Amino acid sequence: MKTILTKQGLDILKSRLTKKIEELKTLREEKAHAYSASGDGWHDNPGWTQLGQQEEILATEVFNLQEKISSSVIVEANKIDLDRVNIGCTVEYRMSKSNSVSIQSMNIVGNGESDVRNKRISIDSPVGKALFNMRIGDEKEIQLPAGFFKIKIQSINYE
């Protein structure tokens, strides 16, 4: 499965991978020390066993990040329709439900790049899927866990 990312998203994944590889290296050193420090190797050595379990988890995370990076496709702004919401844009939209209306501004990013606190939502999220391919002035109703909302695109900006 291909992972669609922005260039910045790929850099974030590579940074995470580097960090996880360093953590795995440190953990393996601790595990080797626990093995030799017990005097009996791995027999009746709960510290060594626990480190082994943590090593498996980290190795899986490293593998998954490597897979995601190797299968990633970078979205280039010059190859997409700049009049539509897509990965790499900042979109401002109005969300309304009953009598409540809010204006939101979000950066649309690829899978694995989302960070809601920094106004970055994945194209694979419910709101990202709803916004995808919409144009300025387009309006649609979507269903979210909090109920039905109307979304209307106010502006689209590719930087």
C-alpha positions as CSV (number, residue, x, y, z in Angstrom):
1,M,0.0,0.0,0.0
2,K,1.4,3.4,-1.0
3,T,1.7,6.2,1.6
4,I,1.0,9.6,0.2
5,L,3.0,12.3,1.9
6,T,4.3,15.8,1.6
7,K,8.1,16.3,1.5
8,Q,7.8,17.6,5.1
9,G,5.9,14.5,6.1
10,L,8.6,12.3,4.7
11,D,11.3,14.2,6.6
12,I,9.2,13.7,9.8
13,L,9.0,10.0,9.2
14,K,12.8,9.8,8.6
15,S,13.4,11.7,11.8
16,R,11.2,9.3,13.8
17,L,13.0,6.3,12.2
18,T,16.4,7.7,13.2
19,K,15.1,8.2,16.8
20,K,13.6,4.7,17.0
21,I,16.8,3.1,15.6
22,E,18.9,4.9,18.3
23,E,16.4,3.7,21.0
24,L,16.7,0.1,19.7
25,K,20.5,0.3,19.7
26,T,20.5,1.5,23.3
27,L,17.9,-1.1,24.4
28,R,20.0,-3.9,22.8
29,E,23.0,-2.7,24.8
30,E,21.0,-2.7,28.0
31,K,19.7,-6.2,27.1
32,A,23.3,-7.5,26.6
33,H,24.3,-6.0,29.9
34,A,21.3,-7.6,31.7
35,Y,22.3,-11.0,30.1
36,S,25.9,-10.9,31.3
37,A,25.1,-9.2,34.7
38,S,22.8,-12.0,35.9
39,G,25.5,-14.6,35.8
40,D,23.0,-17.2,34.5
41,G,22.3,-15.7,31.1
42,W,18.7,-15.7,30.3
43,H,17.5,-18.3,32.9
44,D,15.4,-16.7,35.6
45,N,16.3,-13.2,34.4
46,P,13.1,-11.1,34.3
47,G,15.0,-7.9,33.4
48,W,16.4,-9.5,30.3
49,T,13.0,-11.0,29.4
50,Q,11.3,-7.6,29.8
51,L,14.0,-5.9,27.7
52,G,13.5,-8.6,25.0
53,Q,9.8,-7.8,24.9
54,Q,10.6,-4.0,24.5
55,E,13.1,-4.9,21.8
56,E,10.4,-6.7,19.8
57,I,8.0,-3.8,20.0
58,L,10.7,-1.3,18.9
59,A,11.9,-3.5,16.1
60,T,8.4,-3.8,14.8
61,E,8.0,0.0,15.0
62,V,11.3,0.4,13.0
63,F,10.2,-2.1,10.4
64,N,6.8,-0.3,10.0
65,L,8.4,3.1,9.6
66,Q,10.9,1.6,7.0
67,E,8.0,0.1,5.1
68,K,6.0,3.4,5.2
69,I,9.1,5.4,4.0
70,S,9.9,2.9,1.2
71,S,6.3,2.9,-0.1
72,S,5.8,6.6,0.2
73,V,4.9,8.9,-2.7
74,I,5.6,12.6,-2.4
75,V,2.8,14.9,-3.6
76,E,4.1,17.8,-5.6
77,A,2.0,20.9,-5.8
78,N,2.9,21.6,-9.4
79,K,1.2,18.3,-10.4
80,I,-2.2,18.8,-8.7
81,D,-5.2,21.0,-9.3
82,L,-4.6,24.0,-7.1
83,D,-8.3,24.9,-7.2
84,R,-9.2,21.8,-5.2
85,V,-8.4,20.7,-1.6
86,N,-5.6,18.2,-1.7
87,I,-2.5,17.1,0.3
88,G,-0.2,20.1,0.9
89,C,-2.8,22.8,1.1
90,T,-4.1,25.0,3.9
91,V,-7.9,25.1,3.7
92,E,-10.2,27.4,5.6
93,Y,-13.7,26.1,6.0
94,R,-16.9,26.9,7.8
95,M,-18.4,24.1,9.9
96,S,-21.9,24.4,11.1
97,K,-24.3,22.3,13.2
98,S,-27.7,23.5,14.3
99,N,-27.1,27.1,15.5
100,S,-23.3,26.8,16.0
101,V,-20.9,27.9,13.4
102,S,-17.1,27.9,13.5
103,I,-14.4,28.8,11.0
104,Q,-11.5,26.3,10.9
105,S,-8.1,26.4,9.1
106,M,-6.2,23.2,8.6
107,N,-3.2,22.0,6.7
108,I,-4.1,18.8,4.8
109,V,-1.3,16.3,5.1
110,G,-0.6,12.7,4.3
111,N,-1.0,9.6,6.4
112,G,1.2,9.7,9.5
113,E,1.7,13.5,9.4
114,S,-1.3,14.6,11.3
115,D,-1.0,16.8,14.4
116,V,-4.3,18.4,15.3
117,R,-2.7,20.6,17.9
118,N,-0.7,22.2,15.1
119,K,-3.7,22.3,12.7
120,R,-2.5,19.4,10.5
121,I,-5.1,16.8,9.6
122,S,-4.6,13.7,7.5
123,I,-6.3,13.3,4.2
124,D,-7.4,9.9,5.6
125,S,-9.2,11.4,8.6
126,P,-13.0,11.8,8.4
127,V,-12.8,15.6,7.9
128,G,-9.8,15.2,5.5
129,K,-11.8,12.8,3.4
130,A,-14.8,15.1,3.3
131,L,-12.7,18.1,2.3
132,F,-10.7,16.3,-0.4
133,N,-11.3,17.5,-3.9
134,M,-13.7,20.3,-2.8
135,R,-13.4,23.8,-4.4
136,I,-13.9,27.3,-2.9
137,G,-17.7,27.7,-2.3
138,D,-18.4,24.0,-2.3
139,E,-20.6,22.8,0.5
140,K,-21.5,19.3,1.8
141,E,-22.9,17.6,4.8
142,I,-20.7,15.1,6.6
143,Q,-21.2,12.7,9.5
144,L,-18.7,12.8,12.4
145,P,-18.9,11.1,15.8
146,A,-20.4,14.3,17.2
147,G,-23.2,14.2,14.6
148,F,-23.9,15.8,11.2
149,F,-22.1,18.9,10.1
150,K,-22.2,21.2,7.1
151,I,-18.8,22.2,5.7
152,K,-18.3,25.0,3.3
153,I,-14.9,25.8,1.7
154,Q,-13.8,29.5,2.3
155,S,-10.3,29.4,0.9
156,I,-7.5,27.1,-0.4
157,N,-3.9,28.0,-0.2
158,Y,-0.8,26.1,-1.5
159,E,2.5,27.5,-0.2
